[in-house]
């Protein structure tokens, strides 16, 4: 099963603002369209609680798995949204056995990305570079030596997507 991370990053290297602002506030329409296309293509999304609270609803054509320390506080939406406190490695192992999925997409936030990266669970990264300059925020913890750039797609004058494959 392939684990793919979709990450938007500002021109100055941040994937989230220092406050509680959502990436929806600084990413382009082109990035949002790419996100919808890729998540529908893959079908199953994994995200953290804060990202879930930003989205706040099921997304058509996609199953969402939310990692939270308190899954009992949330109401599951059958076949659409699942809440779990599993560690990333355990969740991926379960999904491989139970669901026989071809892949999942990591949809944020920073804490979730870092957990999956540090446990060596990510196979592909689609990094959307935006022209926005945030000035401060949460940097991406990604070791460039572990990734090979496969291609770059220009979405607009201010937005491009770089596709990386893990070197293992």
C-alpha positions as CSV (number, residue, x, y, z in Angstrom):
1,X,0.0,0.0,0.0
2,X,1.4,3.4,-1.0
3,X,1.3,6.3,1.5
4,X,1.3,9.7,-0.3
5,X,1.6,13.0,1.5
6,X,0.0,16.1,-0.1
7,X,1.6,19.2,1.4
8,X,1.3,22.9,0.6
9,X,4.4,25.0,1.4
10,X,4.9,28.7,1.3
11,X,7.7,30.4,-0.7
12,X,9.5,30.9,2.6
13,X,9.3,27.2,3.6
14,X,6.3,27.0,6.0
15,X,3.5,24.4,5.8
16,X,1.3,26.2,8.4
17,X,1.0,29.6,10.0
18,X,2.2,30.2,13.6
19,X,-1.4,30.8,14.7
20,X,-4.6,28.8,14.0
21,X,-5.0,30.0,10.4
22,X,-5.9,27.3,7.9
23,X,-3.9,26.7,4.8
24,X,-7.1,27.3,3.0
25,X,-6.4,31.0,3.7
26,X,-3.1,31.1,1.8
27,X,-3.2,28.4,-0.8
28,X,-4.3,29.0,-4.3
29,X,-7.4,27.7,-6.1
30,X,-5.1,25.6,-8.3
31,X,-3.8,23.9,-5.2
32,X,-7.3,23.2,-3.9
33,X,-8.3,21.7,-7.3
34,X,-5.1,19.5,-7.3
35,X,-6.0,18.4,-3.7
36,X,-9.5,17.4,-4.7
37,X,-8.3,15.6,-7.8
38,X,-5.5,13.6,-6.0
39,X,-7.6,12.7,-3.0
40,X,-10.5,11.5,-5.1
41,X,-8.0,9.4,-7.2
42,X,-6.6,7.8,-4.1
43,X,-9.9,7.6,-2.2
44,X,-8.8,7.3,1.5
45,X,-7.4,10.2,3.4
46,X,-5.7,10.3,6.8
47,X,-5.6,13.6,8.7
48,X,-5.1,15.0,12.2
49,X,-7.9,16.4,14.4
50,X,-7.1,20.1,13.6
51,X,-7.2,19.4,9.9
52,X,-10.6,17.6,10.4
53,X,-11.9,20.6,12.3
54,X,-10.9,22.8,9.4
55,X,-12.7,20.6,6.9
56,X,-15.5,19.7,9.3
57,X,-17.5,17.4,7.1
58,X,-17.3,14.3,5.0
59,X,-15.9,14.7,1.5
60,X,-17.8,13.1,-1.4
61,X,-16.0,10.2,-2.9
62,X,-13.4,9.9,-0.2
63,X,-13.1,8.1,3.2
64,X,-11.5,10.1,5.9
65,X,-9.6,8.6,8.9
66,X,-8.9,11.2,11.7
67,X,-6.1,10.5,14.1
68,X,-6.9,12.0,17.5
69,X,-6.0,11.3,21.1
70,X,-9.7,11.2,22.0
71,X,-11.6,9.3,19.3
72,X,-14.5,8.7,21.7
73,X,-15.4,12.4,21.5
74,X,-16.3,12.1,17.9
75,X,-19.3,10.5,16.1
76,X,-18.1,8.2,13.4
77,X,-19.9,8.6,10.0
78,X,-20.2,5.0,8.6
79,X,-18.0,4.4,5.6
80,X,-17.1,8.1,5.4
81,X,-15.3,9.2,8.6
82,X,-13.4,7.1,11.2
83,X,-11.7,8.4,14.3
84,X,-8.8,6.5,15.8
85,X,-6.0,7.0,18.3
86,X,-3.8,4.3,16.6
87,X,-0.1,5.1,16.1
88,X,0.6,5.7,12.4
89,X,2.6,2.4,12.0
90,X,-0.3,0.4,13.5
91,X,-3.0,2.2,11.4
92,X,-1.1,1.5,8.2
93,X,-0.7,-2.2,9.2
94,X,-4.4,-2.5,9.9
95,X,-5.4,-0.8,6.7
96,X,-3.2,-3.1,4.7
97,X,-4.9,-6.1,6.3
98,X,-8.5,-5.0,6.6
99,X,-9.2,-2.8,3.7
100,X,-6.7,-4.1,1.1
101,X,-6.2,-0.5,-0.1
102,X,-3.9,0.4,-2.9
103,X,-3.0,3.7,-1.2
104,X,-3.9,6.4,1.3
105,X,-3.2,10.1,1.2
106,X,-1.9,12.2,4.2
107,X,-3.8,15.5,4.3
108,X,-2.3,17.3,7.2
109,X,-1.4,18.8,9.5
110,X,2.2,19.2,10.5
111,X,2.2,16.9,13.5
112,X,0.7,14.1,11.4
113,X,3.2,14.6,8.6
114,X,6.1,14.5,11.0
115,X,4.9,11.4,12.7
116,X,4.6,9.5,9.4
117,X,7.9,10.8,8.1
118,X,9.8,10.0,11.2
119,X,8.4,6.4,11.2
120,X,9.4,5.9,7.5
121,X,5.9,5.4,6.3
122,X,5.7,7.8,3.4
123,X,6.3,6.6,-0.1
124,X,5.5,9.7,-2.2
125,X,5.2,13.4,-1.6
126,X,3.4,16.0,-3.7
127,X,4.7,19.3,-2.5
128,X,2.7,22.3,-3.7
129,X,4.9,25.4,-3.6
130,X,2.8,28.6,-3.3
131,X,4.0,32.2,-3.9
132,X,2.7,33.2,-0.5
133,X,5.2,34.5,2.1
134,X,4.1,33.7,5.6
135,X,7.0,35.2,7.5
136,X,6.8,32.7,10.3
137,X,5.1,29.4,10.9
138,X,5.6,25.6,11.0
139,X,8.5,24.4,8.8
140,X,8.4,21.1,7.0
141,X,10.7,18.5,8.6
142,X,11.8,16.6,5.5
143,X,15.3,15.2,4.9
144,X,16.0,16.1,1.3
145,X,18.6,13.2,1.0
146,X,15.8,10.7,1.4
147,X,13.7,11.9,-1.6
148,X,14.1,12.0,-5.4
149,X,12.3,14.6,-7.5
150,X,10.3,12.8,-10.2
151,X,8.7,15.7,-11.9
152,X,7.4,19.3,-11.5
153,X,4.0,20.4,-12.7
154,X,3.3,24.1,-13.1
155,X,-0.3,24.8,-12.1
156,X,-0.2,28.6,-12.5
157,X,2.3,31.5,-12.5
158,X,2.4,31.3,-8.6
159,X,1.8,27.6,-8.0
160,X,3.7,24.4,-8.8
161,X,3.6,20.8,-7.6
162,X,6.8,18.8,-7.2
163,X,6.4,15.0,-7.0
164,X,9.0,13.2,-4.9
165,X,9.6,9.5,-4.4
166,X,11.2,8.1,-1.3
167,X,14.7,6.6,-1.7
168,X,14.7,3.5,0.6
